[in-house]
């Protein structure tokens, strides 16, 4: 879940006013979008968690099988035939693994482009039309992309495997998974006050991790028969998750642009003149630019850069399965268990360790100061973990490094919470769109960077095989330094 666009709901005006307009105290709030009762809030959170669990379950179930299917296709194209799926086969050769890394790297990069380009338009659409329609569009686009990749892989005798690089075009519908994740966080922010958001964000992250913990070993078990079985099951779970998402209620009252024509920001003459679509769009664009300028300061620059560097470093995790399979001569199913172990550690950190640390720190410092300290500590854990993974020559130290890395997984949630405390409630929507773009840019450039580093490390051999994790450690070090440049009031 990868994560990030969350307008506030604590202001009296922000629930029923558009992101970029003045307040409208007399705008009626539809019943389904008004203040939620505690029971409705609980039900909505459960539905969102179920949707996240189901969709991520399908996604994690498909990760290792997809890599193995791609490897078998590339291996077959190199003339190695059915040996592609056999452990210690010629498919582990450096040229095949390098091509596989580049294919996955560029696919990951192209998957980020729609979310980066369309983040602001879909963010404005969420403010104007609603969160739920945007989320369903995102999930529909993701499903179409997955179906396209499955068809290309199935017909690989007739369609070049590199055709999967065209599949991300379907993500234009909705902007991709990062926008869907943003909508989930936005819905939660709409109904929970600021003091509860950090804990709720941990719960959402834990829901994704729970699916990772269960889906990964199950996928590894099913892969002993054929990688296609868990791969297709993953698609079915993603369809089920989208069905669950359709049951989620809309959390924001619709505020149409044309209804804002008579607010205080327009003159009497403006309200008399008919306002066309282009005039409305220009007002929204101009207001959006003004809002971005209003939140741009040194603290926000540091936050955005930290998100970007963290987004790049985070992509090193995509290479764990392929790296362990190559360096330790493991099968993909066995290597995928490292991901499950990481998920277990993540879950314990998010549900047990970080809440306890949070309760201790909040007694000594301000809430935003507490979140900043947790973010800083988490960033250093990510740095240390990536460094240990880079220098590990044997499975045990590599697994230990992965566990240390997992201890820093609260970095993204807590840094996001810090960012929301640095701006006015009416600017949170634009803030989270900006963070989504920053993280998306990081993920976009990370694919080729990590794939090239992995390929170069295989050529150099020995110590340099861990080159992608060295790059990740350097990036997380930069992100750690940036978090120490953020200035907030630490006094309680």
C-alpha positions as CSV (number, residue, x, y, z in Angstrom):
1,X,0.0,0.0,0.0
2,X,2.1,1.9,-1.2
3,X,0.4,5.3,0.1
4,X,-1.0,9.1,0.2
5,X,-3.8,11.5,-0.5
6,X,-5.8,12.3,2.6
7,X,-8.0,15.4,3.0
8,X,-8.9,16.3,6.5
9,X,-12.3,16.0,8.2
10,X,-11.7,17.7,11.4
11,X,-12.5,21.2,10.2
12,X,-16.0,22.4,10.3
13,X,-15.7,23.6,6.7
14,X,-13.5,21.0,5.1
15,X,-16.0,18.2,5.0
16,X,-18.5,20.1,2.9
17,X,-16.3,22.6,0.9
18,X,-14.2,22.0,-2.1
19,X,-10.4,21.9,-1.6
20,X,-9.7,25.2,-3.3
21,X,-12.8,27.3,-2.5
22,X,-14.0,29.5,0.3
23,X,-16.3,28.2,2.9
24,X,-20.0,27.6,2.2
25,X,-21.8,27.4,5.5
26,X,-25.2,27.0,3.9
27,X,-24.4,24.0,1.6
28,X,-26.5,21.1,2.7
29,X,-24.7,17.9,3.5
30,X,-26.3,14.7,2.1
31,X,-27.2,12.1,4.7
32,X,-24.7,9.5,3.5
33,X,-21.8,12.0,3.5
34,X,-22.5,13.8,6.8
35,X,-20.8,13.1,10.1
36,X,-20.5,9.3,10.7
37,X,-21.7,7.7,13.9
38,X,-19.1,5.5,15.8
39,X,-20.8,2.4,14.5
40,X,-20.8,3.6,10.9
41,X,-17.1,4.7,11.3
42,X,-16.2,1.2,12.6
43,X,-18.1,-0.5,9.8
44,X,-16.5,1.6,7.1
45,X,-13.0,1.0,8.6
46,X,-13.7,-2.8,8.5
47,X,-14.9,-2.7,4.9
48,X,-11.8,-0.7,3.8
49,X,-9.6,-3.2,5.7
50,X,-11.4,-6.2,4.1
51,X,-10.9,-4.6,0.6
52,X,-7.2,-4.0,1.3
53,X,-6.7,-7.5,2.7
54,X,-8.4,-9.2,-0.3
55,X,-6.7,-7.1,-3.0
56,X,-3.3,-7.3,-1.4
57,X,-3.7,-11.0,-0.8
58,X,-4.2,-11.5,-4.5
59,X,-1.3,-9.2,-5.4
60,X,1.2,-10.9,-3.0
61,X,0.0,-14.3,-4.2
62,X,0.9,-13.3,-7.8
63,X,4.4,-11.8,-7.1
64,X,6.6,-14.8,-7.1
65,X,4.7,-16.8,-9.7
66,X,4.8,-13.9,-12.1
67,X,8.6,-13.7,-11.7
68,X,9.0,-17.4,-12.3
69,X,6.7,-17.3,-15.3
70,X,8.7,-14.4,-16.8
71,X,11.9,-16.2,-16.1
72,X,10.7,-19.4,-17.8
73,X,9.6,-17.5,-20.9
74,X,12.9,-15.6,-21.2
75,X,14.8,-18.9,-20.5
76,X,12.8,-20.7,-23.2
77,X,13.6,-17.9,-25.6
78,X,17.3,-18.4,-24.9
79,X,16.9,-22.1,-25.9
80,X,16.8,-23.7,-22.5
81,X,13.3,-25.2,-22.9
82,X,11.5,-26.7,-19.9
83,X,14.6,-26.5,-17.7
84,X,13.5,-23.0,-16.9
85,X,11.5,-24.1,-13.9
86,X,14.1,-26.4,-12.5
87,X,16.2,-25.3,-9.5
88,X,19.9,-24.7,-10.4
89,X,19.0,-24.6,-14.1
90,X,20.8,-22.6,-16.8
91,X,18.0,-20.0,-16.3
92,X,20.1,-18.7,-13.3
93,X,22.7,-17.5,-15.7
94,X,23.7,-13.8,-15.4
95,X,22.4,-12.8,-18.9
96,X,18.9,-14.3,-18.2
97,X,18.7,-12.8,-14.7
98,X,19.8,-9.5,-16.0
99,X,17.2,-9.4,-18.7
100,X,14.6,-10.5,-16.1
101,X,15.6,-7.7,-13.8
102,X,15.4,-5.1,-16.6
103,X,11.9,-6.4,-17.7
104,X,10.6,-6.1,-14.1
105,X,12.3,-2.8,-13.5
106,X,10.9,-1.1,-16.6
107,X,7.5,-2.6,-15.9
108,X,7.5,-1.1,-12.4
109,X,8.7,2.2,-13.8
110,X,5.9,2.4,-16.5
111,X,3.3,1.4,-13.9
112,X,4.2,4.6,-11.9
113,X,3.8,7.0,-14.8
114,X,0.0,7.2,-14.9
115,X,-0.2,7.9,-11.2
116,X,2.4,10.7,-11.4
117,X,0.9,12.4,-14.5
118,X,-2.7,12.0,-13.4
119,X,-2.4,12.4,-9.6
120,X,-3.6,16.0,-9.5
121,X,-6.5,15.5,-12.0
122,X,-7.8,12.5,-10.1
123,X,-7.2,14.3,-6.8
124,X,-9.4,17.1,-7.9
125,X,-11.9,14.6,-9.2
126,X,-12.0,13.0,-5.8
127,X,-12.6,16.4,-4.2
128,X,-15.4,17.2,-6.7
129,X,-17.1,13.9,-7.5
130,X,-16.1,11.7,-4.5
131,X,-13.5,9.2,-3.3
132,X,-15.3,6.0,-4.1
133,X,-15.6,6.6,-7.9
134,X,-11.9,7.4,-8.2
135,X,-11.0,4.3,-6.1
136,X,-13.2,2.0,-8.2
137,X,-11.7,3.5,-11.4
138,X,-8.2,2.7,-10.0
139,X,-9.0,-0.8,-9.2
140,X,-10.6,-1.4,-12.6
141,X,-7.5,-0.2,-14.3
142,X,-5.3,-2.4,-12.2
143,X,-7.4,-5.5,-13.0
144,X,-7.3,-4.7,-16.7
145,X,-3.5,-4.5,-16.6
146,X,-3.2,-7.8,-14.7
147,X,-5.4,-9.5,-17.2
148,X,-3.3,-8.1,-20.1
149,X,-0.1,-9.4,-18.5
150,X,-1.6,-12.8,-17.9
151,X,-2.8,-13.1,-21.5
152,X,0.6,-12.0,-22.9
153,X,2.4,-14.5,-20.7
154,X,-0.1,-17.3,-21.7
155,X,0.4,-16.6,-25.4
156,X,4.2,-16.0,-25.1
157,X,4.8,-18.3,-28.0
158,X,3.1,-15.8,-30.3
159,X,3.5,-12.5,-28.3
160,X,7.0,-11.2,-27.2
161,X,7.2,-11.1,-23.4
162,X,8.3,-7.4,-23.6
163,X,4.8,-6.7,-24.7
164,X,4.0,-6.6,-20.9
165,X,5.5,-3.2,-21.0
166,X,2.5,-2.0,-22.9
167,X,0.1,-3.3,-20.2
168,X,0.5,-0.3,-17.9
169,X,-1.5,1.8,-20.4
170,X,-4.6,0.5,-18.7
171,X,-3.6,2.3,-15.5
172,X,-4.6,5.5,-17.2
173,X,-8.0,4.4,-15.9
174,X,-7.8,5.6,-12.3
175,X,-4.0,6.3,-12.2
176,X,-2.9,3.0,-10.7
177,X,-2.5,1.4,-7.3
178,X,-0.9,4.4,-5.7
179,X,-4.0,6.5,-6.3
180,X,-6.2,3.7,-5.0
181,X,-4.1,3.6,-1.9
182,X,-4.4,7.4,-1.6
183,X,-8.2,7.1,-1.8
184,X,-8.3,4.5,1.0
185,X,-6.3,6.8,3.2
186,X,-8.4,9.8,2.2
187,X,-11.6,8.0,3.2
188,X,-10.1,7.2,6.6
189,X,-9.0,10.8,7.1
190,X,-12.5,12.0,6.2
191,X,-14.0,10.2,9.2
192,X,-11.2,10.1,11.9
193,X,-9.8,13.1,13.8
194,X,-6.1,14.0,13.6
195,X,-5.2,12.4,16.9
196,X,-6.4,9.0,15.8
197,X,-5.0,9.0,12.3
198,X,-1.5,7.6,13.1
199,X,-3.0,4.6,14.8
200,X,-5.5,4.0,12.0
201,X,-2.8,4.3,9.4
202,X,-0.9,1.6,11.3
203,X,-4.0,-0.6,11.1
204,X,-4.3,-0.2,7.4
205,X,-0.6,-1.0,6.9
206,X,-1.1,-4.0,9.1
207,X,-4.0,-5.2,7.0
208,X,-1.8,-5.2,4.0
209,X,1.0,-7.0,5.9
210,X,-1.4,-9.7,7.1
211,X,-2.3,-10.5,3.5
212,X,1.5,-10.6,2.7
213,X,2.2,-13.0,5.6
214,X,-0.6,-15.4,4.6
215,X,-0.5,-15.1,0.8
216,X,3.3,-15.5,0.3
217,X,3.8,-19.0,1.9
218,X,0.5,-20.2,0.3
219,X,1.7,-19.1,-3.1
220,X,5.0,-20.9,-2.5
221,X,3.2,-24.1,-1.6
222,X,1.0,-23.9,-4.7
223,X,4.0,-23.1,-6.9
224,X,5.3,-26.6,-6.3
225,X,2.7,-27.8,-8.8
226,X,2.7,-24.9,-11.3
227,X,3.2,-21.1,-10.9
228,X,0.1,-20.5,-12.9
229,X,-2.2,-21.9,-10.1
230,X,-1.4,-19.2,-7.5
231,X,-1.0,-16.5,-10.3
232,X,-4.6,-17.0,-11.5
233,X,-5.9,-17.4,-8.0
234,X,-4.3,-14.0,-7.2
235,X,-6.4,-12.5,-10.0
236,X,-9.6,-14.0,-8.6
237,X,-8.8,-12.5,-5.2
238,X,-8.2,-9.1,-6.7
239,X,-11.6,-9.3,-8.4
240,X,-13.2,-10.2,-5.0
241,X,-11.4,-7.2,-3.5
242,X,-12.9,-4.8,-6.0
243,X,-16.3,-6.3,-5.2
244,X,-15.7,-5.5,-1.5
245,X,-14.7,-2.0,-2.4
246,X,-18.0,-1.4,-4.1
247,X,-19.7,-1.8,-0.7
248,X,-17.7,1.0,0.9
249,X,-19.7,4.2,1.4
250,X,-18.8,7.5,0.0
251,X,-17.2,9.7,2.8
252,X,-17.3,13.1,1.2
253,X,-20.2,15.3,0.3
254,X,-20.2,16.2,-3.4
255,X,-19.3,19.9,-4.0
256,X,-19.8,20.8,-7.6
257,X,-17.7,23.5,-9.2
258,X,-20.8,25.3,-10.5
259,X,-22.3,25.5,-7.0
260,X,-19.3,27.6,-5.9
261,X,-20.0,30.4,-8.4
262,X,-21.9,32.5,-5.8
263,X,-19.3,32.3,-3.0
264,X,-17.4,35.2,-1.6
265,X,-14.5,34.7,-3.9
266,X,-16.5,35.9,-6.9
267,X,-18.0,39.4,-7.5
268,X,-21.7,40.0,-8.1
269,X,-21.0,40.3,-11.8
270,X,-19.3,36.9,-11.8
271,X,-22.3,35.3,-10.3
272,X,-24.6,36.8,-12.9
273,X,-22.5,35.6,-15.9
274,X,-22.9,32.0,-17.0
275,X,-19.7,30.0,-16.1
276,X,-18.5,27.6,-18.7
277,X,-16.6,24.4,-18.1
278,X,-13.3,26.0,-19.1
279,X,-13.8,28.9,-16.8
280,X,-14.5,26.5,-14.0
281,X,-11.4,24.4,-14.8
282,X,-9.3,27.5,-14.9
283,X,-10.5,28.6,-11.5
284,X,-9.7,25.1,-10.1
285,X,-6.2,25.1,-11.7
286,X,-5.4,28.6,-10.5
287,X,-6.6,27.8,-7.0
288,X,-4.5,24.6,-7.0
289,X,-1.4,26.5,-7.9
290,X,-2.0,29.0,-5.1
291,X,-2.5,26.2,-2.6
292,X,0.7,24.4,-3.6
293,X,2.6,27.7,-3.2
294,X,1.1,28.2,0.2
295,X,2.4,24.9,1.5
296,X,5.8,25.1,-0.1
297,X,8.4,25.7,2.6
298,X,11.7,24.1,3.7
299,X,9.9,21.5,5.9
300,X,7.7,20.4,3.1
301,X,10.7,20.2,0.7
302,X,12.5,17.9,3.1
303,X,9.4,15.8,3.5
304,X,8.8,15.5,-0.2
305,X,12.5,14.7,-0.9
306,X,12.5,12.1,1.9
307,X,9.5,10.4,0.3
308,X,11.2,10.4,-3.1
309,X,14.4,8.9,-1.8
310,X,12.4,6.4,0.3
311,X,10.3,5.5,-2.7
312,X,13.5,4.7,-4.7
313,X,15.1,2.7,-1.9
314,X,11.9,0.8,-1.2
315,X,12.0,-0.7,-4.7
316,X,15.0,-2.8,-3.6
317,X,12.5,-5.1,-2.0
318,X,11.2,-6.1,-5.4
319,X,14.6,-7.8,-6.0
320,X,14.6,-9.9,-2.8
321,X,13.1,-13.0,-4.4
322,X,15.2,-12.9,-7.5
323,X,18.3,-12.0,-5.5
324,X,17.9,-14.8,-3.0
325,X,17.1,-17.3,-5.8
326,X,20.2,-16.3,-7.7
327,X,22.7,-15.9,-4.9
328,X,21.7,-18.8,-2.6
329,X,20.5,-21.2,-5.4
330,X,17.0,-21.2,-3.9
331,X,13.7,-21.9,-5.8
332,X,11.4,-18.9,-6.2
333,X,8.9,-20.5,-3.8
334,X,11.6,-20.8,-1.1
335,X,12.9,-17.3,-1.7
336,X,9.4,-15.9,-1.4
337,X,9.3,-17.1,2.3
338,X,11.8,-14.2,3.1
339,X,9.0,-11.8,2.1
340,X,6.6,-13.6,4.5
341,X,9.1,-13.3,7.4
342,X,9.5,-9.6,6.6
343,X,5.8,-9.2,6.8
344,X,5.6,-10.9,10.2
345,X,8.2,-8.6,11.6
346,X,6.4,-5.6,10.0
347,X,3.2,-6.6,11.6
348,X,4.7,-6.9,15.0
349,X,6.4,-3.5,14.6
350,X,3.2,-1.7,13.5
351,X,0.8,-3.3,15.9
352,X,2.8,-3.8,19.0
353,X,6.2,-2.0,19.1
354,X,5.4,1.4,17.5
355,X,2.1,2.0,19.4
356,X,4.0,1.4,22.7
357,X,6.8,3.7,21.7
358,X,4.2,6.2,20.6
359,X,2.5,6.1,24.0
360,X,5.8,6.6,25.8
361,X,7.0,9.5,23.6
362,X,3.7,11.4,23.6
363,X,4.0,11.8,27.4
364,X,7.3,13.7,26.8
365,X,6.7,15.7,23.6
366,X,4.1,17.0,21.2
367,X,2.2,14.6,18.9
368,X,4.0,15.9,15.8
369,X,7.4,15.7,17.6
370,X,6.6,12.1,18.6
371,X,5.8,11.1,15.0
372,X,9.0,12.9,13.8
373,X,11.2,10.9,16.2
374,X,9.6,7.6,15.2
375,X,10.1,8.5,11.5
376,X,13.7,9.4,12.1
377,X,14.4,6.1,14.0
378,X,12.6,4.1,11.3
379,X,14.7,5.7,8.6
380,X,17.9,4.7,10.3
381,X,16.5,1.1,10.6
382,X,15.8,1.1,6.9
383,X,19.4,2.3,6.2
384,X,21.0,-0.3,8.5
385,X,18.8,-3.1,7.2
386,X,19.6,-2.4,3.5
387,X,23.3,-2.2,4.3
388,X,23.3,-5.6,6.1
389,X,21.5,-7.1,3.1
390,X,24.0,-5.7,0.8
391,X,27.1,-7.2,2.5
392,X,25.4,-10.5,3.4
393,X,27.2,-13.4,1.7
394,X,25.1,-16.2,3.4
395,X,21.3,-16.6,3.9
396,X,21.3,-16.1,7.7
397,X,22.8,-12.5,7.7
398,X,20.7,-11.7,4.7
399,X,17.5,-12.7,6.5
400,X,18.7,-10.8,9.6
401,X,19.2,-7.7,7.5
402,X,15.7,-8.1,6.0
403,X,14.3,-8.2,9.6
404,X,16.2,-5.1,10.6
405,X,14.9,-3.5,7.4
406,X,11.3,-4.5,8.3
407,X,11.7,-2.7,11.7
408,X,11.8,0.6,9.8
409,X,8.5,0.1,8.0
410,X,6.8,2.8,10.1
411,X,8.8,5.5,8.3
412,X,6.2,6.1,5.6
413,X,3.2,6.3,7.9
414,X,4.7,8.5,10.5
415,X,6.3,10.9,8.1
416,X,3.0,11.2,6.3
417,X,1.4,12.1,9.7
418,X,4.1,14.7,10.3
419,X,3.4,16.2,6.9
420,X,-0.4,16.6,7.6
421,X,0.4,18.4,10.8
422,X,2.5,21.0,9.0
423,X,-0.3,22.4,6.8
424,X,-3.8,23.8,7.2
425,X,-6.6,21.2,7.2
426,X,-8.0,22.7,3.9
427,X,-4.6,22.0,2.2
428,X,-4.3,18.4,3.1
429,X,-5.7,17.2,-0.2
430,X,-3.1,19.0,-2.2
431,X,-0.4,18.0,0.3
432,X,-1.1,14.3,-0.1
433,X,-1.3,14.6,-3.9
434,X,2.1,16.2,-3.8
435,X,3.4,13.3,-1.6
436,X,1.9,10.8,-3.9
437,X,3.7,12.4,-6.9
438,X,7.0,12.5,-4.9
439,X,6.7,8.8,-4.0
440,X,5.6,7.9,-7.5
441,X,8.6,9.7,-9.0
442,X,10.9,7.8,-6.6
443,X,9.3,4.4,-7.6
444,X,9.4,5.3,-11.3
445,X,13.1,6.0,-11.5
446,X,13.9,3.2,-9.0
447,X,13.0,0.4,-11.5
448,X,15.8,1.1,-14.0
449,X,18.2,2.1,-11.3
450,X,17.8,-1.1,-9.2
451,X,17.6,-3.3,-12.3
452,X,20.8,-1.8,-13.7
453,X,22.5,-2.1,-10.3
454,X,21.5,-5.7,-10.0
455,X,22.7,-6.5,-13.6
456,X,26.0,-4.7,-13.0
457,X,26.5,-6.5,-9.7
458,X,26.0,-9.8,-11.4
459,X,28.7,-8.9,-13.9
460,X,31.2,-7.8,-11.2
461,X,30.4,-10.7,-9.0
462,X,31.5,-11.5,-5.4
463,X,30.9,-8.6,-3.0
464,X,29.2,-6.4,-5.7
465,X,26.3,-8.8,-6.1
466,X,24.6,-6.8,-3.4
467,X,24.9,-3.5,-5.3
468,X,21.2,-2.7,-5.5
469,X,20.9,-2.9,-1.7
470,X,24.0,-0.7,-1.4
471,X,22.2,1.9,-3.5
472,X,19.1,1.5,-1.4
473,X,21.2,2.0,1.8
474,X,22.7,5.2,0.4
475,X,19.2,6.5,-0.5
476,X,17.8,5.7,2.9
477,X,20.8,7.5,4.5
478,X,19.9,10.6,2.5
479,X,16.2,10.3,3.6
480,X,17.4,9.9,7.2
481,X,19.4,13.1,7.0
482,X,16.4,14.9,5.5
483,X,14.1,13.9,8.4
484,X,16.6,15.5,10.8
485,X,16.3,18.8,8.8
486,X,12.6,19.0,9.6
487,X,11.9,21.6,12.3
488,X,8.8,21.2,14.5
489,X,7.9,22.0,18.0
490,X,9.0,19.2,20.3
491,X,7.5,20.6,23.5
492,X,4.3,19.0,24.7
